[in-house]
Amino acid sequence: YVLDNLALVTGISGGQARRESSNRLNPALSGSGDWSFANPRLGVLWQATPGLQAYGNVTWSTEPPTLSDLVSLVPLGGFSLLKPQRATTIELGVRGELGPVNIEAAIWHAWLRNEIQLFQGPTPGSSFARNAGRTLHQGAELAATWRAAQSLVTAQDSVVLRGAYSFSDFRFDGDPTYHDNRLPGVPRHVLRAEARYNHPAGWWVAPNLDYVPEGFFVDNANTTRTNSYALMGLRAGFELPERGISVFVEGRNLLDRRYISSASVTPVATASSALFEPGFGRAVFAGTTFRF
C-alpha cells in the first residue's frame, strides 16, 4: 500500500515447455521444441469506499503451442515448429457493494501476437495450425446480485436476482487473407440470469435463463455461423444448515430446445463440413451436499 486506500500490485511468472513427437513409421517426421518465457504484471488497487474497490492492471501472458498444433495430420505430416502466442492485456474494473447490489464489472483489451489458428492447407478441405499475425481480443464482463425483495410472502423470506453478462469481440487485425474478420468459435454475447426465492423454512426455488442472442462464426472466412438460442431451467432445493445438509433438483433446457452448444472451427466452411456439436436436450439432475 502506497496510501491508506491505494495499493500497487506486481508480480512475474515464468515457465518452460517442451514438446516432442516421435514418428516410428517415418522418423524424418519426428521433431521437438522448447519454449521458455517470463510474464510480468503490474496493477493498482483503489479502495474507493469500505465496500467498493476499483482496479486496473497490465498483464503479459504466453501460451506455448500444444502437440496437436505442432503435429500435422495427413496430407502434411511432420512436426512444425510454431512460435508461442503472446498477449499484452489491459483491464479496468470495479467490484463490491453499491447499496443493495453486489456488483463486479470489468472491461479489457488484449493485443495478441502469433496467435495459433487453423489456416487453409495445401489441398481442398485440409487445414493446419500456424501462427497468425496480429489479432485482437477485447470485451466486457458484468455480474450483479440484488436482493430485490424481503418479507414478500411471509416474514424473513427473500427474492434474490442474479445475472452475468459477457461481451467478447475477437478478431483478426489486418490479416492478408481474412482481414479484420471475427475469430471463429466464440459467441459475442452470453447472458445468464436467475431469480431465486428463499423461504425461511429452508426451501428455495430458482428459475433461470441461458441466452445467446447471436450465433458465432465457425470459420475464419465468416461464411457460416450458428444460431441464437435461449434455454429455460429451474432449480429447487432444501437446506438444513444446522445439520450441514442440503438437497437440490435441477431441470435444464426444460423446453427441449435444439441448439448448437459448441463447434469445431475451420478456415472456410463448406456444405459438407461437419462442425456443429449439439447441446443436451431436456435433462434433470439431483444431488445432495454434506458439510462438516
Secondary structure, DSSP 8 states (H G I E B T S, - for coil): --BTTEEEEEEEEEEEEEEEE--SS-GGG-EEEEEEEEEEEEEEEEEEETTEEEEEEEEEEEE---HHHHB--TTT-SB-----EEEEEEEEEEEEEETTEEEEEEEEEEEEES-EEEEE-SSTT-EEEEE-SEEEEEEEEEEEEEEEEESSSSTT-EEEEEEEEEEEEEEESSBTTTBT-B-TT--SEEEEEEEEEE-TTSEEEEEEEEEE-S--B-BTT---B---EEEEEEEEEEEETTTTEEEEEEEESTT----EEEE--BSS--TT---EEE---SEEEEEEEE--
